[in-house]
Amino acid sequence: MAEIRVKDIDEDTFERLTALANERGWTINEVALRALRYALGLSNEHLSGQDRQDIATMRGVWNQVENQAFHEAIEAFRQVDSGPTFESPNRKKQA
């Protein structure tokens, strides 16, 4: 495998590399390699933004296709003429 040396790393970048390494139990080299692979489009692993994506998913961010599918499903329920699912099918409706 090839090796490279990165010189003149600013203090903030080095502190962030160190913090990520400590949080995940990785070496600084592992963090740097994963960050480099992500930056070059060789990985989908976003090291620092995972929580933001999780929150976006939890709050219900849908794309246009998912939104359309949801509205179609709701419309299908509006077309069904039935009572609550816990009622017996033989029970007559009371007026």
C-alpha positions in Angstrom: 0.0 0.0 0.0 1.1 3.5 -0.7 1.9 6.0 2.0 1.5 9.8 2.0 2.6 12.4 4.5 0.4 15.4 5.2 2.2 18.5 6.4 1.1 21.8 7.9 -2.2 20.5 9.4 -3.9 23.4 11.2 -4.7 23.0 14.9 -8.5 22.8 14.5 -8.3 20.0 11.9 -5.9 18.1 14.1 -8.1 18.5 17.1 -11.1 17.3 15.1 -9.2 14.3 13.8 -8.2 13.4 17.4 -11.7 13.9 18.7 -13.2 11.6 16.1 -10.6 9.0 16.7 -11.3 9.0 20.4 -15.1 8.9 19.9 -14.9 5.9 17.6 -12.0 4.1 19.1 -10.0 4.5 15.9 -6.5 5.7 15.2 -6.0 9.1 13.7 -4.7 7.4 10.6 -8.1 5.5 10.3 -10.1 8.7 10.6 -7.9 10.4 8.0 -8.2 7.5 5.6 -12.0 7.3 6.0 -12.3 11.1 5.6 -10.2 11.0 2.5 -12.2 8.1 1.0 -15.4 10.0 1.7 -14.1 13.3 0.2 -13.0 11.4 -3.0 -16.4 9.8 -3.4 -15.1 6.3 -2.6 -17.3 5.9 0.5 -20.7 6.9 1.7 -19.6 7.0 5.3 -20.0 10.5 6.5 -17.9 10.8 9.7 -19.5 13.8 11.4 -23.0 14.2 9.9 -24.6 11.0 10.8 -26.7 12.5 13.6 -28.1 15.1 11.3 -29.2 12.5 8.8 -30.8 10.4 11.5 -32.8 13.4 12.8 -33.9 14.2 9.2 -35.1 10.6 8.8 -36.9 10.6 12.1 -38.8 13.8 11.5 -40.2 12.4 8.2 -38.3 14.0 5.4 -39.7 12.4 2.3 -38.7 12.8 -1.3 -41.4 13.4 -4.0 -41.9 9.8 -4.9 -42.4 8.8 -1.2 -44.8 11.7 -0.7 -46.9 10.7 -3.7 -47.0 7.1 -2.5 -48.2 8.2 0.9 -51.0 10.3 -0.6 -52.1 7.4 -2.8 -52.2 5.1 0.2 -54.3 7.6 2.2 -56.7 8.0 -0.8 -57.1 4.2 -1.0 -58.2 4.1 2.7 -60.8 6.8 2.0 -62.3 4.5 -0.7 -62.8 1.6 1.8 -66.3 1.5 3.4 -65.7 -0.4 6.7 -65.7 0.1 10.4 -62.9 -0.3 12.9 -60.9 -3.4 12.4 -61.7 -4.7 15.9 -65.5 -5.1 15.0 -66.8 -8.5 14.1 -67.7 -8.8 10.4 -71.1 -10.3 11.4 -72.1 -7.4 13.6 -74.7 -5.2 12.1 -74.2 -1.4 12.1 -76.4 0.4 14.6 -78.3 3.4 13.3 
